[in-house]
Amino acid sequence: MRPFQYERIADAHAAVQAGMTAASPAKEPSVLTPVQYLAGGTNLIDMMKLDIMRPQRLVDINALGQGRLGRIETNGNGLWLGALARMAQVADHPEVKQNYPVIAEALALAASAQLRNMASLGGNVLQRTRCSYYRDVSYTECNKRNPGSGCAAMDGVNRTHAVLGVSDQCIATYPGDFAQALIALDAKVEVAGTRGSRNIPFAELHRLPGSTPQLETALAPGELIVAFSIPALPFAKRSRYLKVRDRESYEFALASAAVALEMDGNTVRQARIALGGVATVPWRARTAEERLKGVTLDDEALNGAADLAFANAAPRAHNAFKVELGKRTLIRALRETAAMEI
């Protein structure tokens, strides 16, 4: 790990000012980012130890969690989650478990108990890919670390890599779980910056790799995630998160599905579907949702929705199995969600 300066800040405005240099210019590798916010640090510290991220200054924002940024608030309008609330805290919250089960399940399945106690919600959605070529600096061909250098995963060992949202520059998989739940429930993210606060749909936070995979989010320089808001929609309570992985615990998803359904008897009024483990960003399967609207969840409808969800998949040599696995995961999640007693 390289030397760095450490500063602890207890004021949101001061934190934003300190973070103004946090985003490097588009032409520079992400490892050169001079300033990073520090919350739980469960991902950032790993990246620093691996020499992937080399911040000159860490701005510790944990003191902000003593105020509203660390709270969980529920009312008739929905759910408000402070960005510095811890994953375990939210996963165990009675109202979240009862009325937004997909959120509780996604967080509970995301990591070990020790990590969930430390990791913040804001940091979780910004975690970096687990692509082995990105995480090993001995591989120079990584467009996320070294833009324009190529992508070693394309023709390398790519079993865990993405099949959706890929480009000819990057096929790294987005590793998180919580983000899929947020997309499925039409969440918004509140962001603070030097020009004040703004709210954006969470589905617009992450950027597809395209030709600039080093630019992973829509956050402007110095912007800080403040909170997530989830509306009180009729399908939130009938929701769940299914995660399929190589081992039952402490592992990232090979395929996952966050599903929410509004049912009228056996007929689907509305469906929300987000896929994880298979895409470069948290992935909303909108065509699959439309396929299910107004129909009964029989085999034909389920298979049709799954086929649409992966219609644009672009598998590589070692990860082609993810297409079929992803379809089966989605079908199972839909069946189990429809069968929920609420």
VENHUHU-V738175 format. One record per residue. RES is the residue in three letters. SS is DSSP state (~ for helix, > for strand, _ for the rest). PSI is psi in degrees with one decimal (NA if undefined). D_FIRST is the distance of its C-alpha to the first C-alpha in Angstrom with 1 decimal. Layout:
res=RES ss=SS psi=PSI d_first=D_FIRST
res=RES ss=SS psi=PSI d_first=D_FIRST
This chain:
res=MET ss=_ psi=139.0 d_first=0.0
res=ARG ss=_ psi=157.6 d_first=3.8
res=PRO ss=_ psi=148.3 d_first=6.8
res=PHE ss=_ psi=160.8 d_first=9.0
res=GLN ss=> psi=145.9 d_first=12.5
res=TYR ss=> psi=133.0 d_first=13.8
res=GLU ss=> psi=132.8 d_first=17.4
res=ARG ss=> psi=125.8 d_first=19.7
res=ILE ss=_ psi=136.3 d_first=22.7
res=ALA ss=_ psi=6.2 d_first=25.8
res=ASP ss=_ psi=130.2 d_first=27.8
res=ALA ss=~ psi=-41.5 d_first=27.6
res=HIS ss=~ psi=-43.2 d_first=29.0
res=ALA ss=~ psi=-35.7 d_first=26.5
res=ALA ss=~ psi=-42.1 d_first=23.6
res=VAL ss=~ psi=-42.8 d_first=25.1
res=GLN ss=~ psi=-41.4 d_first=25.5
res=ALA ss=~ psi=-29.7 d_first=21.9
res=GLY ss=~ psi=5.4 d_first=20.9
res=MET ss=~ psi=-26.9 d_first=23.3
res=THR ss=~ psi=13.5 d_first=20.7
res=ALA ss=_ psi=-26.4 d_first=18.6
res=ALA ss=_ psi=123.7 d_first=20.2
res=SER ss=_ psi=155.1 d_first=19.8
res=PRO ss=_ psi=154.1 d_first=23.1
res=ALA ss=_ psi=-28.7 d_first=24.3
res=LYS ss=_ psi=-10.0 d_first=24.1
res=GLU ss=_ psi=149.5 d_first=20.4
res=PRO ss=_ psi=149.1 d_first=17.7
res=SER ss=~ psi=-20.5 d_first=16.2
res=VAL ss=~ psi=-18.3 d_first=12.6
res=LEU ss=~ psi=1.5 d_first=13.9
res=THR ss=_ psi=118.1 d_first=14.8
res=PRO ss=_ psi=-25.3 d_first=14.3
res=VAL ss=> psi=137.9 d_first=15.1
res=GLN ss=> psi=140.8 d_first=14.6
res=TYR ss=> psi=143.0 d_first=16.8
res=LEU ss=> psi=120.1 d_first=15.5
res=ALA ss=_ psi=-104.9 d_first=18.1
res=GLY ss=_ psi=-33.1 d_first=17.6
res=GLY ss=_ psi=7.9 d_first=14.0
res=THR ss=_ psi=-22.3 d_first=14.9
res=ASN ss=_ psi=-43.5 d_first=13.9
res=LEU ss=~ psi=-46.4 d_first=11.5
res=ILE ss=~ psi=-38.9 d_first=8.9
res=ASP ss=~ psi=-45.7 d_first=9.5
res=MET ss=~ psi=-35.1 d_first=9.2
res=MET ss=~ psi=-39.1 d_first=5.7
res=LYS ss=~ psi=-35.2 d_first=4.8
res=LEU ss=_ psi=-3.5 d_first=7.3
res=ASP ss=_ psi=23.7 d_first=6.3
res=ILE ss=_ psi=-41.4 d_first=9.6
res=MET ss=_ psi=135.7 d_first=9.3
res=ARG ss=_ psi=59.4 d_first=8.1
res=PRO ss=_ psi=142.5 d_first=10.1
res=GLN ss=_ psi=-18.9 d_first=11.1
res=ARG ss=> psi=133.3 d_first=12.8
res=LEU ss=> psi=127.6 d_first=13.0
res=VAL ss=> psi=105.1 d_first=16.7
res=ASP ss=> psi=116.8 d_first=17.5
res=ILE ss=_ psi=12.3 d_first=20.9
res=ASN ss=~ psi=-29.3 d_first=21.7
res=ALA ss=~ psi=-25.4 d_first=24.6
res=LEU ss=~ psi=-22.4 d_first=26.3
res=GLY ss=~ psi=-10.9 d_first=26.8
res=GLN ss=~ psi=-16.9 d_first=29.3
res=GLY ss=_ psi=-146.3 d_first=31.6
res=ARG ss=~ psi=-26.9 d_first=32.9
res=LEU ss=~ psi=-13.1 d_first=29.5
res=GLY ss=~ psi=7.1 d_first=29.2
res=ARG ss=_ psi=162.5 d_first=32.8
res=ILE ss=> psi=120.5 d_first=34.7
res=GLU ss=> psi=134.0 d_first=38.1
res=THR ss=> psi=142.3 d_first=41.0
res=ASN ss=> psi=-169.4 d_first=44.4
res=GLY ss=_ psi=-18.2 d_first=47.0
res=ASN ss=_ psi=-14.0 d_first=45.0
res=GLY ss=> psi=-150.1 d_first=42.1
res=LEU ss=> psi=134.0 d_first=38.7
res=TRP ss=> psi=123.7 d_first=36.1
res=LEU ss=> psi=116.5 d_first=32.6
res=GLY ss=> psi=142.8 d_first=30.2
res=ALA ss=_ psi=-19.5 d_first=26.8
res=LEU ss=_ psi=7.3 d_first=25.2
res=ALA ss=_ psi=143.8 d_first=27.5
res=ARG ss=> psi=151.2 d_first=25.7
res=MET ss=~ psi=-43.9 d_first=26.5
res=ALA ss=~ psi=-38.7 d_first=28.3
res=GLN ss=~ psi=-44.8 d_first=30.3
res=VAL ss=~ psi=-41.5 d_first=31.7
res=ALA ss=~ psi=-29.8 d_first=32.2
res=ASP ss=_ psi=-0.4 d_first=34.4
res=HIS ss=_ psi=126.0 d_first=36.3
res=PRO ss=~ psi=-42.9 d_first=40.0
res=GLU ss=~ psi=-33.4 d_first=41.0
res=VAL ss=~ psi=-45.4 d_first=38.1
res=LYS ss=~ psi=-36.5 d_first=39.0
res=GLN ss=~ psi=-43.4 d_first=42.7
res=ASN ss=~ psi=-15.2 d_first=42.7
res=TYR ss=_ psi=57.9 d_first=39.5
res=PRO ss=~ psi=-29.5 d_first=38.9
res=VAL ss=~ psi=-32.6 d_first=36.9
res=ILE ss=~ psi=-47.3 d_first=34.1
res=ALA ss=~ psi=-42.5 d_first=34.2
res=GLU ss=~ psi=-42.3 d_first=34.2
res=ALA ss=~ psi=-40.5 d_first=31.3
res=LEU ss=~ psi=-39.4 d_first=29.1
res=ALA ss=~ psi=-28.7 d_first=30.3
res=LEU ss=_ psi=-0.2 d_first=29.6
res=ALA ss=_ psi=-31.2 d_first=26.1
res=ALA ss=_ psi=-175.5 d_first=23.9
res=SER ss=_ psi=163.1 d_first=24.1
res=ALA ss=~ psi=-38.4 d_first=25.7
res=GLN ss=~ psi=-43.3 d_first=22.6
res=LEU ss=~ psi=-39.9 d_first=20.7
res=ARG ss=~ psi=-30.0 d_first=23.9
res=ASN ss=~ psi=-25.4 d_first=24.1
res=MET ss=~ psi=-40.1 d_first=20.8
res=ALA ss=_ psi=136.9 d_first=20.6
res=SER ss=> psi=158.6 d_first=22.5
res=LEU ss=~ psi=-43.2 d_first=25.0
res=GLY ss=~ psi=-42.9 d_first=23.7
res=GLY ss=~ psi=-35.0 d_first=20.1
res=ASN ss=~ psi=-43.7 d_first=21.7
res=VAL ss=~ psi=-14.2 d_first=23.7
res=LEU ss=_ psi=9.9 d_first=20.8
res=GLN ss=_ psi=150.4 d_first=18.6
res=ARG ss=_ psi=160.3 d_first=17.5
res=THR ss=_ psi=154.2 d_first=19.3
res=ARG ss=_ psi=15.9 d_first=18.7
res=CYS ss=_ psi=125.2 d_first=20.0
res=SER ss=~ psi=-28.1 d_first=18.7
res=TYR ss=~ psi=-30.2 d_first=18.8
res=TYR ss=~ psi=-38.7 d_first=16.7
res=ARG ss=~ psi=-6.9 d_first=14.0
res=ASP ss=_ psi=105.8 d_first=14.0
res=VAL ss=_ psi=-7.2 d_first=13.1
res=SER ss=_ psi=-18.7 d_first=15.5
res=TYR ss=_ psi=112.1 d_first=18.2
res=THR ss=_ psi=-23.8 d_first=18.9
res=GLU ss=_ psi=89.0 d_first=21.7
res=CYS ss=> psi=110.1 d_first=20.3
res=ASN ss=_ psi=-18.5 d_first=22.0
res=LYS ss=_ psi=-39.2 d_first=19.7
res=ARG ss=_ psi=-41.5 d_first=16.7
res=ASN ss=_ psi=84.1 d_first=19.1
res=PRO ss=_ psi=131.4 d_first=22.4
res=GLY ss=_ psi=-1.6 d_first=25.4
res=SER ss=_ psi=-15.8 d_first=23.7
res=GLY ss=_ psi=-179.3 d_first=25.5
res=CYS ss=> psi=107.3 d_first=24.8
res=ALA ss=_ psi=-23.8 d_first=24.4
res=ALA ss=_ psi=-24.1 d_first=25.4
res=MET ss=_ psi=-48.7 d_first=28.8
res=ASP ss=_ psi=14.5 d_first=30.1
res=GLY ss=_ psi=-153.0 d_first=27.5
res=VAL ss=_ psi=105.8 d_first=27.1
res=ASN ss=_ psi=31.6 d_first=27.7
res=ARG ss=_ psi=-37.5 d_first=29.2
res=THR ss=_ psi=5.8 d_first=27.0
res=HIS ss=_ psi=173.7 d_first=27.2
res=ALA ss=_ psi=152.1 d_first=29.4
res=VAL ss=_ psi=-9.7 d_first=33.1
res=LEU ss=> psi=141.3 d_first=33.8
res=GLY ss=_ psi=18.4 d_first=32.6
res=VAL ss=_ psi=165.1 d_first=31.2
res=SER ss=_ psi=179.2 d_first=31.6
res=ASP ss=_ psi=6.6 d_first=31.6
res=GLN ss=_ psi=-22.5 d_first=28.1
res=CYS ss=_ psi=138.2 d_first=26.3
res=ILE ss=_ psi=22.6 d_first=27.2
res=ALA ss=_ psi=139.2 d_first=24.1
res=THR ss=_ psi=136.6 d_first=25.2
res=TYR ss=_ psi=128.6 d_first=24.5
res=PRO ss=_ psi=-11.7 d_first=23.4
res=GLY ss=_ psi=169.7 d_first=24.6
res=ASP ss=_ psi=-44.6 d_first=27.9
res=PHE ss=~ psi=-38.6 d_first=28.6
res=ALA ss=~ psi=-36.6 d_first=28.9
res=GLN ss=~ psi=-39.5 d_first=31.8
res=ALA ss=~ psi=-40.5 d_first=33.7
res=LEU ss=~ psi=-42.1 d_first=33.3
res=ILE ss=~ psi=-41.8 d_first=34.8
res=ALA ss=~ psi=-27.9 d_first=37.6
res=LEU ss=_ psi=19.2 d_first=38.7
res=ASP ss=_ psi=41.4 d_first=38.7
res=ALA ss=_ psi=159.3 d_first=36.0
res=LYS ss=> psi=156.2 d_first=35.1
res=VAL ss=> psi=131.2 d_first=31.9
res=GLU ss=> psi=130.2 d_first=32.1
res=VAL ss=> psi=136.1 d_first=29.8
res=ALA ss=> psi=137.4 d_first=29.7
res=GLY ss=> psi=-175.3 d_first=29.2
res=THR ss=_ psi=-21.4 d_first=30.6
res=ARG ss=_ psi=15.0 d_first=33.9
res=GLY ss=> psi=-161.3 d_first=34.3
res=SER ss=> psi=154.0 d_first=33.9
res=ARG ss=> psi=152.6 d_first=34.7
res=ASN ss=> psi=131.7 d_first=35.3
res=ILE ss=> psi=150.8 d_first=34.8
res=PRO ss=> psi=135.5 d_first=35.5
res=PHE ss=~ psi=-30.7 d_first=32.5
res=ALA ss=~ psi=-15.5 d_first=33.6
res=GLU ss=~ psi=3.1 d_first=32.8
res=LEU ss=_ psi=-44.3 d_first=29.2
res=HIS ss=> psi=142.9 d_first=27.6
res=ARG ss=_ psi=138.6 d_first=28.4
res=LEU ss=_ psi=150.4 d_first=29.6
res=PRO ss=_ psi=-43.0 d_first=27.6
res=GLY ss=_ psi=-132.3 d_first=30.6
res=SER ss=_ psi=0.0 d_first=29.8
res=THR ss=_ psi=65.8 d_first=26.7
res=PRO ss=_ psi=-15.4 d_first=24.4
res=GLN ss=_ psi=-15.4 d_first=21.4
res=LEU ss=_ psi=101.9 d_first=23.4
res=GLU ss=_ psi=-22.0 d_first=23.3
res=THR ss=> psi=172.1 d_first=25.2
res=ALA ss=_ psi=9.2 d_first=28.0
res=LEU ss=_ psi=136.4 d_first=26.1
res=ALA ss=_ psi=164.3 d_first=26.7
res=PRO ss=_ psi=130.0 d_first=24.3
res=GLY ss=_ psi=-8.7 d_first=23.7
res=GLU ss=_ psi=144.0 d_first=25.5
res=LEU ss=> psi=128.3 d_first=24.7
res=ILE ss=> psi=126.2 d_first=26.1
res=VAL ss=> psi=-43.2 d_first=28.5
res=ALA ss=> psi=168.3 d_first=30.5
res=PHE ss=> psi=134.0 d_first=32.2
res=SER ss=> psi=131.6 d_first=35.9
res=ILE ss=> psi=119.5 d_first=37.9
res=PRO ss=> psi=155.3 d_first=41.7
res=ALA ss=_ psi=80.3 d_first=44.3
res=LEU ss=_ psi=156.0 d_first=45.5
res=PRO ss=_ psi=-20.5 d_first=48.0
res=PHE ss=_ psi=-4.0 d_first=45.8
res=ALA ss=_ psi=-37.2 d_first=42.8
res=LYS ss=_ psi=-32.4 d_first=44.4
res=ARG ss=_ psi=80.6 d_first=45.2
res=SER ss=> psi=152.6 d_first=41.7
res=ARG ss=> psi=165.2 d_first=39.3
res=TYR ss=> psi=125.0 d_first=36.1
res=LEU ss=> psi=128.4 d_first=36.2
res=LYS ss=> psi=124.5 d_first=33.1
res=VAL ss=> psi=129.1 d_first=33.5
res=ARG ss=_ psi=172.4 d_first=30.8
res=ASP ss=_ psi=-31.5 d_first=30.5
res=ARG ss=_ psi=162.2 d_first=30.5
res=GLU ss=_ psi=-26.1 d_first=31.8
res=SER ss=_ psi=160.1 d_first=28.7
res=TYR ss=_ psi=43.5 d_first=24.9
res=GLU ss=_ psi=151.3 d_first=25.1
res=PHE ss=_ psi=156.5 d_first=25.0
res=ALA ss=_ psi=136.9 d_first=28.4
res=LEU ss=_ psi=-34.4 d_first=30.2
res=ALA ss=> psi=142.3 d_first=32.7
res=SER ss=> psi=161.8 d_first=33.4
res=ALA ss=> psi=128.4 d_first=36.0
res=ALA ss=> psi=119.9 d_first=36.4
res=VAL ss=> psi=138.3 d_first=40.2
res=ALA ss=> psi=136.1 d_first=42.5
res=LEU ss=> psi=138.3 d_first=46.3
res=GLU ss=> psi=120.4 d_first=49.3
res=MET ss=> psi=147.2 d_first=52.3
res=ASP ss=> psi=90.2 d_first=56.0
res=GLY ss=_ psi=-119.6 d_first=57.3
res=ASN ss=_ psi=4.9 d_first=56.1
res=THR ss=> psi=139.2 d_first=55.5
res=VAL ss=> psi=121.0 d_first=52.2
res=ARG ss=> psi=-49.7 d_first=52.5
res=GLN ss=> psi=147.0 d_first=48.9
res=ALA ss=> psi=142.6 d_first=45.8
res=ARG ss=> psi=130.1 d_first=42.2
res=ILE ss=> psi=127.1 d_first=39.8
res=ALA ss=> psi=140.7 d_first=36.1
res=LEU ss=> psi=141.7 d_first=34.3
res=GLY ss=> psi=164.2 d_first=30.8
res=GLY ss=_ psi=-7.3 d_first=29.1
res=VAL ss=_ psi=-1.9 d_first=31.2
res=ALA ss=> psi=162.9 d_first=30.3
res=THR ss=_ psi=-17.5 d_first=27.6
res=VAL ss=_ psi=165.7 d_first=28.1
res=PRO ss=_ psi=128.6 d_first=29.9
res=TRP ss=> psi=119.2 d_first=33.3
res=ARG ss=> psi=123.3 d_first=36.7
res=ALA ss=_ psi=75.8 d_first=39.6
res=ARG ss=~ psi=-37.7 d_first=42.4
res=THR ss=~ psi=-34.8 d_first=44.9
res=ALA ss=~ psi=-38.2 d_first=44.8
res=GLU ss=~ psi=-44.8 d_first=45.4
res=GLU ss=~ psi=-34.5 d_first=48.4
res=ARG ss=~ psi=-30.5 d_first=49.8
res=LEU ss=~ psi=-14.7 d_first=50.0
res=LYS ss=_ psi=121.5 d_first=51.5
res=GLY ss=_ psi=11.9 d_first=55.1
res=VAL ss=_ psi=164.9 d_first=55.2
res=THR ss=> psi=144.0 d_first=55.4
res=LEU ss=_ psi=68.2 d_first=52.4
res=ASP ss=_ psi=179.3 d_first=54.2
res=ASP ss=~ psi=-39.4 d_first=52.9
res=GLU ss=~ psi=-45.1 d_first=53.9
res=ALA ss=~ psi=-42.6 d_first=52.0
res=LEU ss=~ psi=-47.1 d_first=48.9
res=ASN ss=~ psi=-37.2 d_first=48.7
res=GLY ss=~ psi=-42.5 d_first=49.5
res=ALA ss=~ psi=-42.6 d_first=46.7
res=ALA ss=~ psi=-40.3 d_first=44.2
res=ASP ss=~ psi=-41.8 d_first=45.4
res=LEU ss=~ psi=-37.9 d_first=45.0
res=ALA ss=~ psi=-31.9 d_first=41.4
res=PHE ss=_ psi=19.8 d_first=40.4
res=ALA ss=_ psi=-31.5 d_first=42.9
res=ASN ss=_ psi=19.9 d_first=40.4
res=ALA ss=_ psi=143.7 d_first=37.9
res=ALA ss=_ psi=78.3 d_first=36.6
res=PRO ss=_ psi=157.9 d_first=35.4
res=ARG ss=_ psi=-165.8 d_first=33.9
res=ALA ss=_ psi=-40.0 d_first=34.6
res=HIS ss=_ psi=-9.6 d_first=32.9
res=ASN ss=_ psi=14.8 d_first=32.8
res=ALA ss=_ psi=-27.1 d_first=36.5
res=PHE ss=~ psi=-21.7 d_first=37.0
res=LYS ss=~ psi=-25.3 d_first=35.2
res=VAL ss=~ psi=-52.2 d_first=38.2
res=GLU ss=~ psi=-40.2 d_first=40.6
res=LEU ss=~ psi=-42.2 d_first=38.2
res=GLY ss=~ psi=-40.6 d_first=37.4
res=LYS ss=~ psi=-47.3 d_first=41.2
res=ARG ss=~ psi=-37.7 d_first=41.9
res=THR ss=~ psi=-44.2 d_first=39.2
res=LEU ss=~ psi=-45.7 d_first=40.6
res=ILE ss=~ psi=-44.8 d_first=44.2
res=ARG ss=~ psi=-42.4 d_first=43.4
res=ALA ss=~ psi=-40.3 d_first=41.6
res=LEU ss=~ psi=-44.0 d_first=44.6
res=ARG ss=~ psi=-44.7 d_first=47.0
res=GLU ss=~ psi=-33.7 d_first=45.3
res=THR ss=~ psi=-42.2 d_first=44.9
res=ALA ss=~ psi=-30.8 d_first=48.6
res=ALA ss=_ psi=-3.5 d_first=49.6
res=MET ss=_ psi=143.0 d_first=47.8
res=GLU ss=_ psi=119.4 d_first=50.2
res=ILE ss=_ psi=NA d_first=49.7
